[in-house]
Amino acid sequence: MTSASARAMEVLIRFRGSKKLYGSPERVRAHIEDLTIRPASFAPPAKLDKQVDISITYRDGWPIYLVTPRTGTTTRRAIYTHGGAWIHEIVGFHWRFVAEVAVRANCEVTVPVYPLVPLGSAAQVVPVIADLAEELVTEVGASNVSLIGDSAGATITLSAAQLLCSRGIAGPRLILLSPGLDLTFRNPRIAHINPTDPWLDVPGLRVAIEQWRGDLPIDDPLVSPFFGDVNGLGPIMIFTSTRDITNADAHAFVHKAKEQGVNVMLSEANGMIHVYPLLPIPEAKQARTAIVEAVAS
């Protein structure tokens, strides 16, 4: 049975108008313009200072946060790339997840605040994430590095991992929460899932994706990692849910990856919604524990 908290979360998401926003190209265009004029804050909540140490550096003009556990030296490293449909900044539930991973897995977590559309694009952002990952792999070895992302951030994460492999770098562990994989949205199962998804819709997402891809074709692996080479990738964990339009391509990608011998695990939550492991609901706890155990292993 779905918990009362999960049902309440769905009501809240519907009340906030997320489905209405992403269902309308015009609304998304206006929303992007509003966010460009009045950028949202990306700062970590002050409450996290009680749990972890937080520092900041800059790279290519990006703020790069380092979230560190207070348990002394650790060789575990992770990069967390946040979601938000390429238009929204990292927010509180992302930061709380980062802090939980840092503390429970005893891991230093790098959090890049990458430029969003219309300023950021796949060709600009993905290589920098790959550079950050390469530096960590060089520092502590691929087996001690996890690349984590949710939603659009999971899209970026997988594209960066593929780019890393093309450089001949050993693939670190990948943990992808509700990843967008094929941004053509050509999978026919999407239309069947869409009426049950209270959060996402294709028409508005296409507007954000058109700006995100820039001059690249929509099927370029830097944009749609579904079309990239999976050979050489490290072990992959994908968390998906049945009331999420990204679920369709999660299954298709896992099938493709397994056919090519990739170590990939799909964890599917029946009745849950987009990026459910990040939400303050009971069903998320088991997923977060699995993530922590993977990072700590």
QUIFEN-V587068 format. One record per backbone hydrogen bond with DSSP energy under -1.0 kcal/mol. NH is the residue of the N-H (numbers start at 0). CO is the residue of the C=O. If there is no record, write none. Layout:
# QUIFEN-V587068
NH&CO, NH&CO
This chain:
# QUIFEN-V587068
6&2, 7&3, 8&4, 9&5, 10&6, 11&7, 12&8, 13&9, 14&10, 15&11, 16&13, 17&12, 20&16, 21&17, 22&18, 23&20, 27&23, 28&24, 29&25, 30&26, 31&27, 32&28, 33&29, 34&30, 35&31, 36&32, 37&33, 47&44, 48&45, 49&46, 50&47, 51&47, 52&67, 54&65, 56&63, 58&61, 61&58, 63&56, 64&110, 65&54, 66&108, 67&52, 76&143, 77&107, 78&145, 79&109, 80&147, 86&83, 87&83, 94&90, 95&91, 96&92, 97&93, 98&94, 99&95, 100&96, 101&97, 102&98, 103&99, 104&100, 106&101, 107&75, 108&66, 109&77, 110&64, 112&62, 113&111, 116&85, 118&115, 119&115, 121&211, 124&120, 125&121, 128&124, 129&125, 130&126, 131&127, 132&128, 133&129, 134&130, 135&131, 136&132, 137&133, 138&134, 139&135, 140&136, 143&140, 144&141, 145&76, 146&172, 147&78, 148&174, 149&80, 150&176, 152&149, 154&150, 155&151, 156&152, 157&153, 158&154, 159&155, 160&156, 161&157, 162&158, 163&159, 164&160, 165&161, 167&164, 168&163, 172&144, 173&234, 174&146, 175&236, 176&148, 177&238, 184&181, 189&186, 192&188, 193&189, 195&192, 196&193, 203&21, 204&200, 205&201, 207&203, 208&204, 209&205, 210&206, 211&207, 212&208, 215&212, 219&216, 222&219, 223&219, 225&180, 226&223, 227&224, 232&229, 235&262, 236&173, 237&264, 238&175, 239&266, 241&268, 242&271, 246&243, 249&245, 250&246, 251&247, 252&248, 253&249, 254&250, 255&251, 256&252, 257&253, 258&254, 259&255, 260&257, 261&256, 263&261, 264&235, 266&237, 268&239, 271&268, 275&272, 277&274, 278&275, 280&278, 283&280, 284&281, 287&283, 288&284, 289&285, 290&286, 291&287, 292&288, 293&289, 294&290, 295&291
